[in-house]
Amino acid sequence: MGFGIYIHIPFCKQKCFYCDFASTAKKVDETLYEQYINALCQEITMYQALFPDICIDTIYFGGGTPSILPPDLIIRALNTVKANFALNSDIEITLEANPGTVDEQKLQYLYQNGINRLSFGVQAVQDNLLQKIGRIHTIKEADMAIEMAQKIGFKNISVDLMYGLPGQTLEMLKEAVSWAVNKNIQHISIYGLQIEENTVLGRLYDQGKLILPSEDESEMMYDYLTEQLPKYNYNRYEISNFAKIDYESRHNLAYWQDKFYLGLGAGAHGYYNQKRVQNPFDIDEYIKKCNQKILPFINEEIVDEKAHIEEFCFLGLRMAKGIDKEIFKQKFNTDIESLYGEILPNLEKDGLIINTQKYIYLTSKGMKFGNQVFSEFLLD
């Protein structure tokens, strides 16, 4: 059975002003990095005892900022996976990177030791915008990081771009798209700014000190991205993701296709055997449990059939291909129309979905109002 592995690296130089992910920007003694990776390797070996026969299709180092670590520690974790599990012959191994935390030597080492996909958090191409959202890199550093990676041999590079940022205009966003296209990037993810509690931007917003684009301006930015990127041969394969042919993120596709994955590291989530597990956010607690040879998860939730059906629909509809009716029937032993026969015609009449013989998928209008559509798939 094919599994994915998500490896969470919770360390950052500086917490981005919009970020509420499981990460810490406290100045740490670098010995903590080593202790953390040692614990991670222990967690990997414990999972091998649970799943000795699985084959790993994808590995994804996320964060936090994985690229903040010395590269030999990243590769130690990767090699521990290789030593404990069978790997798919064309495995995808992604590392998230901040352009301000890589150099040629680090990228070369990662490439030579098996990392074959990079995901750079670029977000914007104007330094003043980057400063407003707490990014530690400059656009010059992003230029250099991508050019170095391409020169070294990386042929699968993704960038994140954001819209709806404080002080951002449509023209600024157009510059970001032109920049990514001219860099010959294979994959682009787009994210609208979300104001979260307990973040710098969240506090500024509560104080009335954050000036954001209007809803109309943000909608124009979204429309520009979704209309223009396909013109540059970036196919929209998921609500927020665009890729050139054969460069979709296979790791993320596995999430949306309801496949199992192990979540390793502090704060990571895993999903297997219709069960969701979550590790503690606290790094010291995580390390302590792993060192005691105890699987470190603190939450364990059985996904019952009702929740499973709902999640299968939500996740399937995120993909441009949509919900595969045959797979739905195989998983749940019933036709999707038998459960949603009343709502499907209404959603289709409203121009939000298209219902074919094999698939149910969102229209472009449906993608814009995705959460509204998803809510219709909640079962009573």
C-alpha positions as CSV (number, residue, x, y, z in Angstrom):
1,M,0.0,0.0,0.0
2,G,1.3,3.5,-0.9
3,F,1.7,6.0,1.9
4,G,2.9,9.6,2.1
5,I,5.1,10.9,4.9
6,Y,4.9,14.4,6.2
7,I,7.8,15.6,8.3
8,H,7.3,18.8,10.3
9,I,10.3,21.0,11.1
10,P,8.9,23.6,13.6
11,F,11.8,26.0,13.6
12,C,11.9,29.5,12.0
13,K,14.2,32.5,12.1
14,Q,11.2,34.8,12.5
15,K,7.5,34.0,12.6
16,C,5.8,35.5,9.6
17,F,3.2,38.1,10.7
18,Y,0.3,36.1,9.3
19,C,1.4,32.6,10.5
20,D,-0.4,30.6,13.1
21,F,1.2,27.2,12.2
22,A,3.0,25.0,14.7
23,S,6.3,26.7,14.7
24,T,8.7,28.6,17.0
25,A,11.0,31.5,16.2
26,K,12.7,31.5,19.7
27,K,16.4,31.6,19.4
28,V,17.5,28.0,20.1
29,D,20.8,26.3,20.7
30,E,21.6,24.4,17.6
31,T,22.0,21.2,19.7
32,L,18.1,21.3,19.9
33,Y,18.0,20.8,16.2
34,E,20.1,17.6,16.6
35,Q,18.0,16.4,19.5
36,Y,14.8,17.0,17.5
37,I,16.1,15.0,14.5
38,N,17.2,12.2,16.8
39,A,13.7,12.1,18.2
40,L,12.2,12.2,14.7
41,C,14.4,9.3,13.6
42,Q,13.1,7.4,16.7
43,E,9.5,8.1,15.7
44,I,10.3,6.8,12.1
45,T,11.5,3.5,13.5
46,M,8.5,3.1,15.8
47,Y,6.2,3.6,12.8
48,Q,8.1,1.0,10.9
49,A,7.2,-1.5,13.5
50,L,3.5,-0.6,13.0
51,F,3.7,-0.6,9.2
52,P,6.5,-2.9,8.1
53,D,5.1,-3.6,4.6
54,I,4.1,-0.1,3.3
55,C,5.7,1.6,0.3
56,I,6.3,5.3,0.5
57,D,5.2,7.3,-2.5
58,T,6.0,10.9,-1.3
59,I,7.9,12.6,1.5
60,Y,7.3,16.2,2.3
61,F,9.4,18.3,4.7
62,G,7.2,21.2,5.8
63,G,7.3,23.8,8.6
64,G,8.2,26.1,10.0
65,T,11.2,26.5,7.9
66,P,12.9,23.1,7.1
67,S,15.7,24.9,5.2
68,I,16.8,26.5,8.4
69,L,18.3,23.2,9.5
70,P,21.8,22.1,8.6
71,P,21.3,20.0,5.5
72,D,23.0,16.9,7.0
73,L,20.2,16.8,9.6
74,I,17.5,16.8,7.0
75,I,19.3,14.1,5.1
76,R,19.7,12.1,8.3
77,A,15.9,12.1,8.7
78,L,15.5,11.2,5.0
79,N,18.0,8.3,5.2
80,T,16.2,7.0,8.3
81,V,13.0,6.8,6.2
82,K,14.9,5.0,3.5
83,A,16.4,2.5,5.9
84,N,13.0,1.6,7.4
85,F,10.6,1.6,4.5
86,A,10.4,0.6,0.9
87,L,10.3,3.6,-1.4
88,N,8.5,4.0,-4.7
89,S,11.1,4.1,-7.6
90,D,9.9,7.5,-8.7
91,I,9.3,8.9,-5.2
92,E,8.7,12.7,-4.9
93,I,10.7,14.2,-2.0
94,T,9.8,17.9,-1.3
95,L,11.5,20.4,0.9
96,E,9.9,23.7,1.8
97,A,12.5,26.5,1.8
98,N,12.7,30.1,2.6
99,P,14.9,31.9,0.0
100,G,16.8,33.7,2.9
101,T,18.0,30.4,4.4
102,V,19.6,28.6,1.5
103,D,22.9,28.9,-0.3
104,E,24.5,27.0,-3.1
105,Q,26.4,24.6,-0.9
106,K,23.2,23.7,1.1
107,L,21.1,23.2,-2.1
108,Q,23.9,21.1,-3.7
109,Y,24.0,18.8,-0.7
110,L,20.2,18.4,-0.6
111,Y,20.1,17.6,-4.3
112,Q,22.9,15.1,-4.2
113,N,21.3,13.3,-1.3
114,G,17.8,12.8,-2.7
115,I,15.7,15.9,-2.4
116,N,14.1,16.3,-5.8
117,R,11.5,19.0,-5.3
118,L,11.7,22.4,-3.7
119,S,8.8,24.6,-2.6
120,F,9.9,28.2,-2.0
121,G,7.8,30.6,0.1
122,V,8.2,33.7,-2.1
123,Q,4.8,35.3,-1.4
124,A,5.5,38.6,-3.1
125,V,8.2,40.2,-5.3
126,Q,8.3,43.7,-3.7
127,D,10.6,44.1,-0.7
128,N,8.3,46.5,1.0
129,L,5.4,44.0,0.9
130,L,7.7,41.2,2.1
131,Q,8.6,43.4,5.1
132,K,5.0,44.2,5.9
133,I,4.2,40.5,6.3
134,G,7.3,39.6,8.2
135,R,9.2,37.6,5.6
136,I,12.9,37.4,6.2
137,H,14.0,37.3,2.6
138,T,14.3,39.9,-0.2
139,I,13.3,39.4,-3.8
140,K,17.0,39.4,-4.8
141,E,17.5,36.4,-2.5
142,A,14.5,34.7,-4.1
143,D,16.0,35.3,-7.5
144,M,19.4,33.9,-6.4
145,A,17.8,30.8,-4.6
146,I,15.8,29.8,-7.6
147,E,18.6,30.4,-10.1
148,M,21.0,28.4,-7.9
149,A,18.6,25.5,-7.6
150,Q,18.0,25.3,-11.3
151,K,21.7,25.5,-12.0
152,I,22.3,22.6,-9.6
153,G,19.8,20.5,-11.4
154,F,16.4,20.8,-9.6
155,K,13.8,20.4,-12.3
156,N,10.7,20.5,-10.0
157,I,10.3,23.9,-8.2
158,S,7.2,25.4,-6.7
159,V,6.6,28.9,-5.4
160,D,3.9,30.2,-3.1
161,L,2.3,33.6,-4.0
162,M,-0.1,35.5,-1.8
163,Y,-2.8,38.1,-2.6
164,G,-4.9,40.4,-0.5
165,L,-1.8,41.6,1.3
166,P,-1.6,45.0,3.2
167,G,-0.6,47.6,0.6
168,Q,-0.7,45.2,-2.3
169,T,-2.2,46.3,-5.6
170,L,-3.2,44.3,-8.7
171,E,-0.2,45.7,-10.5
172,M,2.1,44.3,-7.8
173,L,0.4,40.9,-8.2
174,K,0.9,41.0,-12.0
175,E,4.6,41.6,-11.4
176,A,4.7,38.5,-9.2
177,V,3.1,36.4,-11.9
178,S,5.5,37.7,-14.5
179,W,8.4,37.0,-12.3
180,A,7.3,33.4,-11.7
181,V,6.6,32.8,-15.3
182,N,10.0,34.2,-16.4
183,K,11.8,32.0,-13.9
184,N,10.2,29.0,-15.6
185,I,8.8,27.7,-12.3
186,Q,6.9,24.3,-12.7
187,H,4.3,24.8,-10.0
188,I,2.6,27.8,-8.4
189,S,0.4,27.9,-5.3
190,I,-1.8,30.9,-4.5
191,Y,-3.1,31.9,-1.1
192,G,-5.4,34.7,-0.1
193,L,-4.3,36.4,3.2
194,Q,-6.2,35.1,6.1
195,I,-6.2,37.2,9.3
196,E,-5.7,34.8,12.2
197,E,-5.9,35.4,15.9
198,N,-2.6,35.6,17.9
199,T,-0.6,36.7,14.9
200,V,1.0,40.1,14.4
201,L,-1.4,41.0,11.6
202,G,-4.3,39.7,13.7
203,R,-3.4,42.1,16.5
204,L,-3.0,45.0,14.1
205,Y,-6.3,44.2,12.6
206,D,-8.0,44.2,16.0
207,Q,-6.4,47.6,16.7
208,G,-7.7,49.0,13.4
209,K,-4.2,49.6,12.2
210,L,-4.1,47.2,9.3
211,I,-5.0,48.6,5.9
212,L,-6.0,45.8,3.5
213,P,-7.2,45.8,-0.1
214,S,-11.0,46.0,-0.4
215,E,-13.0,42.8,-1.0
216,D,-13.5,43.9,-4.6
217,E,-9.7,44.5,-5.0
218,S,-8.9,41.0,-3.5
219,E,-11.5,39.4,-5.8
220,M,-9.9,41.1,-8.8
221,M,-6.5,39.7,-7.7
222,Y,-8.0,36.2,-7.4
223,D,-9.7,36.5,-10.8
224,Y,-6.5,37.6,-12.4
225,L,-4.5,34.7,-11.0
226,T,-7.1,32.1,-11.9
227,E,-7.6,33.5,-15.4
228,Q,-4.0,34.3,-16.3
229,L,-2.0,31.4,-14.9
230,P,-3.6,28.8,-17.3
231,K,-2.7,31.1,-20.2
232,Y,1.0,30.5,-19.3
233,N,0.3,26.7,-19.3
234,Y,-0.2,26.4,-15.5
235,N,-3.1,24.0,-15.3
236,R,-5.4,24.6,-12.3
237,Y,-5.6,21.1,-10.8
238,E,-6.8,22.2,-7.4
239,I,-8.5,25.3,-5.9
240,S,-5.2,26.9,-4.9
241,N,-2.7,25.1,-7.1
242,F,-1.5,25.4,-10.7
243,A,1.1,23.3,-12.4
244,K,2.7,22.6,-15.8
245,I,1.8,19.1,-17.2
246,D,3.1,16.3,-14.9
247,Y,4.3,18.7,-12.2
248,E,1.3,18.5,-9.8
249,S,2.3,18.1,-6.2
250,R,1.8,14.3,-5.8
251,H,2.1,14.6,-2.0
252,N,-0.8,17.1,-1.8
253,L,-2.8,15.1,-4.3
254,A,-2.6,12.2,-2.0
255,Y,-4.3,14.2,0.7
256,W,-7.1,15.2,-1.6
257,Q,-7.5,11.7,-2.8
258,D,-8.1,10.4,0.7
259,K,-4.8,8.4,0.8
260,F,-3.1,7.4,4.1
261,Y,0.0,9.3,5.4
262,L,2.2,9.4,8.4
263,G,2.7,12.8,10.1
264,L,6.0,13.0,11.9
265,G,7.4,15.7,14.1
266,A,6.0,18.1,16.7
267,G,2.5,19.3,15.8
268,A,2.2,17.0,12.8
269,H,-1.1,15.2,11.8
270,G,-1.3,11.7,10.4
271,Y,-4.1,9.7,8.8
272,Y,-4.2,5.9,8.5
273,N,-6.6,3.0,9.1
274,Q,-9.5,5.6,9.2
275,K,-7.9,7.2,12.2
276,R,-6.5,10.8,12.6
277,V,-3.6,11.3,15.0
278,Q,-1.9,14.5,16.1
279,N,1.5,15.0,17.8
280,P,2.1,17.5,20.5
281,F,3.1,21.1,19.5
282,D,5.5,21.3,22.4
283,I,8.9,20.4,21.1
284,D,10.3,19.2,24.5
285,E,7.3,17.0,25.1
286,Y,7.6,15.6,21.6
287,I,11.3,14.8,22.1
288,K,10.7,13.3,25.5
289,K,8.0,10.9,24.3
290,C,10.1,9.7,21.3
291,N,13.1,9.2,23.5
292,Q,10.9,7.0,25.8
293,K,10.0,5.0,22.7
294,I,6.4,6.1,22.9
295,L,4.6,7.1,19.7
296,P,4.1,10.8,20.6
297,F,0.6,11.5,19.4
298,I,-1.7,13.3,21.9
299,N,-5.0,13.1,19.9
300,E,-6.5,10.1,18.2
301,E,-9.8,10.3,16.4
302,I,-11.6,7.5,14.6
303,V,-13.1,8.8,11.4
304,D,-16.6,7.3,11.3
305,E,-18.4,6.6,8.0
306,K,-20.4,9.9,8.1
307,A,-17.3,12.0,8.6
308,H,-15.4,10.0,6.1
309,I,-18.0,10.5,3.4
310,E,-18.1,14.3,4.1
311,E,-14.3,14.6,4.0
312,F,-14.1,12.5,0.8
313,C,-16.5,15.0,-0.8
314,F,-14.8,18.1,0.5
315,L,-11.3,17.0,-0.5
316,G,-12.5,15.6,-3.9
317,L,-14.2,18.8,-4.8
318,R,-11.0,20.8,-4.1
319,M,-9.5,19.0,-7.2
320,A,-10.3,20.2,-10.7
321,K,-11.1,16.6,-11.6
322,G,-13.6,16.4,-8.7
323,I,-15.2,13.5,-7.0
324,D,-14.7,10.1,-8.8
325,K,-18.1,8.4,-8.5
326,E,-16.7,4.9,-9.0
327,I,-14.2,5.3,-6.2
328,F,-16.9,6.8,-4.0
329,K,-19.0,3.6,-4.6
330,Q,-16.1,1.3,-3.9
331,K,-15.3,3.1,-0.6
332,F,-18.8,3.5,0.7
333,N,-20.8,0.7,-1.1
334,T,-23.4,3.2,-2.4
335,D,-23.9,5.7,-5.2
336,I,-23.2,9.3,-4.4
337,E,-26.6,10.2,-5.8
338,S,-28.3,8.1,-3.2
339,L,-26.9,10.4,-0.5
340,Y,-26.9,13.7,-2.3
341,G,-29.6,13.3,-4.9
342,E,-31.5,16.3,-3.7
343,I,-28.6,18.8,-3.5
344,L,-26.7,18.0,-6.7
345,P,-29.4,19.3,-9.1
346,N,-29.6,22.6,-7.1
347,L,-25.9,23.1,-7.1
348,E,-25.8,22.4,-10.8
349,K,-28.7,24.8,-11.5
350,D,-26.8,27.5,-9.5
351,G,-23.7,27.0,-11.8
352,L,-21.5,25.7,-8.9
353,I,-20.9,22.1,-10.0
354,I,-20.9,20.0,-13.1
355,N,-22.3,16.4,-12.6
356,T,-21.1,14.0,-15.3
357,Q,-21.5,10.2,-15.6
358,K,-18.0,9.7,-13.9
359,Y,-17.2,12.9,-11.9
360,I,-18.7,15.7,-9.9
361,Y,-16.5,18.8,-10.1
362,L,-16.7,22.5,-9.3
363,T,-17.1,25.1,-12.0
364,S,-14.9,28.2,-11.8
365,K,-17.7,29.9,-10.0
366,G,-17.9,26.9,-7.6
367,M,-14.2,27.2,-6.9
368,K,-14.6,30.8,-5.9
369,F,-17.4,29.8,-3.5
370,G,-15.9,26.5,-2.5
371,N,-16.8,26.6,1.3
372,Q,-20.4,27.4,0.4
373,V,-20.5,24.3,-1.8
374,F,-18.7,22.1,0.7
375,S,-21.2,22.9,3.4
376,E,-23.9,21.4,1.2
377,F,-22.2,18.0,1.5
378,L,-22.6,17.9,5.3
379,L,-24.8,15.0,6.2
380,D,-27.5,15.4,8.9
